[in-house]
Amino acid sequence: MTDDGVYRVVRNDEDQYSIWWADRDLPLGWTAEGTTGTKQECLDHINTVWTDMRPRSLREQMAGA
């Protein structure tokens, strides 16, 4: 089975990334990051930009410690 849908990269307030179908409303708490494409293109983009998997609040807490 192939997935030829169009997706977009989304990000939440904790700087966590995911993908979402481009033709659907975004779920609450998520904003479009600006990248759209195939599922694999979006996943590849996330793999490139999301280098620190810790939530933003944890990164900030650890930086202040």
C-alpha positions as CSV (number, residue, x, y, z in Angstrom):
1,M,0.0,0.0,0.0
2,T,1.4,3.4,-0.9
3,D,0.7,6.7,0.8
4,D,0.6,9.4,-1.8
5,G,-1.1,12.0,0.4
6,V,0.2,15.5,1.1
7,Y,1.3,16.2,4.6
8,R,2.6,19.1,6.5
9,V,5.1,19.4,9.4
10,V,3.5,20.7,12.6
11,R,5.1,21.8,15.9
12,N,3.6,22.2,19.4
13,D,4.4,24.7,22.2
14,E,7.1,22.3,23.5
15,D,8.9,22.4,20.1
16,Q,7.9,18.8,19.4
17,Y,7.4,17.9,15.8
18,S,4.9,15.7,14.0
19,I,3.2,15.4,10.6
20,W,-0.5,16.0,9.8
21,W,-2.6,15.7,6.6
22,A,-2.4,19.0,4.7
23,D,-6.1,19.0,3.8
24,R,-7.3,18.7,7.4
25,D,-7.6,21.3,10.2
26,L,-4.7,21.2,12.6
27,P,-5.3,19.6,16.0
28,L,-5.4,21.9,19.0
29,G,-2.0,22.9,20.3
30,W,-0.2,22.4,17.0
31,T,0.9,25.0,14.4
32,A,2.1,24.5,10.8
33,E,5.9,24.7,10.7
34,G,5.9,25.6,7.0
35,T,7.0,22.4,5.3
36,T,4.6,20.3,3.1
37,G,5.2,17.3,1.0
38,T,5.0,13.5,0.9
39,K,5.0,11.7,4.2
40,Q,8.7,10.7,3.7
41,E,9.7,14.3,2.8
42,C,8.1,15.6,5.9
43,L,9.7,12.9,8.1
44,D,13.1,13.6,6.5
45,H,12.7,17.3,7.3
46,I,11.8,16.5,10.9
47,N,14.8,14.3,11.2
48,T,17.0,17.2,10.1
49,V,15.5,20.0,12.2
50,W,14.5,18.2,15.4
51,T,17.9,17.4,16.8
52,D,17.1,17.7,20.5
53,M,14.1,15.5,21.4
54,R,13.6,17.0,24.9
55,P,10.6,19.2,25.3
56,R,11.4,22.9,25.4
57,S,10.3,23.2,29.1
58,L,12.8,20.5,30.1
59,R,15.6,22.1,28.1
60,E,14.9,25.5,29.7
61,Q,14.8,23.9,33.2
62,M,18.1,22.1,32.6
63,A,19.7,25.3,31.3
64,G,18.7,27.2,34.4
65,A,20.0,24.5,36.8
